[in-house]
């Protein structure tokens, strides 16, 4: 299997749906909200997460929030974390994963 993959499949919301649902997503996932979800995409810059309970949201955990020496979680992994930012221009919820926060302590 190729190490990197964009989110695909029938369970992944379309870009239009993510954009149309943005206000509801921000309301459901404010900064400091806890999230859980499945890694549905993996790129050199981070992982995309389908957020449990908010089906039209896509979260992104970027390597800029990852401690040195750690690896990105593989596709299909279930993760949890904390929302720390909303990126309006591409409708992404930015998260820091719990495993990354624990490594920083």
C-alpha positions as CSV (number, residue, x, y, z in Angstrom):
1,X,0.0,0.0,0.0
2,X,1.2,3.5,-0.8
3,X,2.2,5.4,2.3
4,X,0.2,8.5,1.5
5,X,-3.4,8.8,0.4
6,X,-6.1,11.6,0.0
7,X,-9.4,11.0,1.7
8,X,-11.7,9.1,-0.6
9,X,-14.8,6.9,-0.5
10,X,-18.5,7.2,-0.1
11,X,-18.2,8.1,3.7
12,X,-16.0,11.1,3.0
13,X,-18.1,14.3,2.7
14,X,-17.7,16.2,-0.6
15,X,-15.9,19.6,-0.7
16,X,-19.3,21.3,-1.3
17,X,-20.9,19.6,1.7
18,X,-17.9,20.6,3.9
19,X,-18.1,24.2,2.7
20,X,-22.0,24.4,3.2
21,X,-21.7,22.9,6.7
22,X,-18.8,25.1,7.9
23,X,-20.8,27.3,10.3
24,X,-22.4,24.2,11.9
25,X,-19.0,22.5,12.1
26,X,-17.4,25.4,13.9
27,X,-20.4,25.6,16.3
28,X,-20.2,21.8,17.0
29,X,-16.3,21.8,17.3
30,X,-15.2,25.0,19.0
31,X,-11.6,25.6,20.0
32,X,-10.7,23.3,22.9
33,X,-13.4,20.7,22.0
34,X,-12.4,17.1,22.2
35,X,-12.7,15.0,19.1
36,X,-12.4,11.3,18.2
37,X,-12.3,9.9,14.7
38,X,-10.7,7.8,12.0
39,X,-7.7,8.7,10.0
40,X,-9.1,8.8,6.4
41,X,-6.2,10.5,4.6
42,X,-2.5,10.7,5.1
43,X,0.0,13.2,3.5
44,X,3.5,14.2,4.3
45,X,2.1,17.3,6.0
46,X,-0.4,15.5,8.3
47,X,-3.5,13.3,8.6
48,X,-7.1,13.9,7.7
49,X,-9.7,12.7,10.3
50,X,-13.4,11.9,9.9
51,X,-14.8,13.3,13.1
52,X,-17.2,11.1,15.1
53,X,-20.6,12.8,15.4
54,X,-19.9,15.5,12.9
55,X,-20.1,13.7,9.6
56,X,-19.7,16.8,7.4
57,X,-16.4,17.9,9.1
58,X,-12.8,17.1,8.2
59,X,-10.1,17.6,10.8
60,X,-6.5,17.9,10.0
61,X,-3.6,17.1,12.4
62,X,-0.5,18.7,10.8
63,X,3.1,17.7,11.5
64,X,3.7,21.3,12.8
65,X,1.8,20.1,15.9
66,X,3.6,16.8,16.1
67,X,6.6,16.4,18.4
68,X,9.9,15.5,16.8
69,X,10.6,11.8,16.5
70,X,7.0,10.7,16.3
71,X,5.3,9.3,13.2
72,X,1.9,10.1,11.6
73,X,-0.8,7.6,12.5
74,X,-1.6,5.2,9.6
75,X,-4.8,5.1,7.6
76,X,-7.7,3.5,9.5
77,X,-6.3,4.4,12.9
78,X,-8.8,5.8,15.5
79,X,-7.4,8.8,17.2
80,X,-8.5,11.5,19.6
81,X,-7.4,15.0,20.2
82,X,-8.3,18.7,20.9
83,X,-9.4,21.4,18.4
84,X,-6.9,24.3,18.5
85,X,-7.9,26.3,15.3
86,X,-10.4,26.7,12.5
87,X,-9.0,27.3,9.0
88,X,-11.7,29.2,7.2
89,X,-10.2,29.3,3.7
90,X,-10.2,25.6,3.3
91,X,-12.8,24.7,6.0
92,X,-10.6,22.5,8.1
93,X,-10.7,21.9,11.9
94,X,-7.1,21.8,13.1
95,X,-6.4,19.4,15.9
96,X,-3.5,18.2,18.1
97,X,-3.7,14.5,18.8
98,X,-3.6,13.2,22.3
99,X,-0.5,11.1,21.7
100,X,1.3,14.2,20.6
101,X,0.2,16.2,23.6
102,X,1.3,13.4,25.9
103,X,4.7,13.3,24.3
104,X,5.1,17.1,24.9
105,X,4.6,16.7,28.7
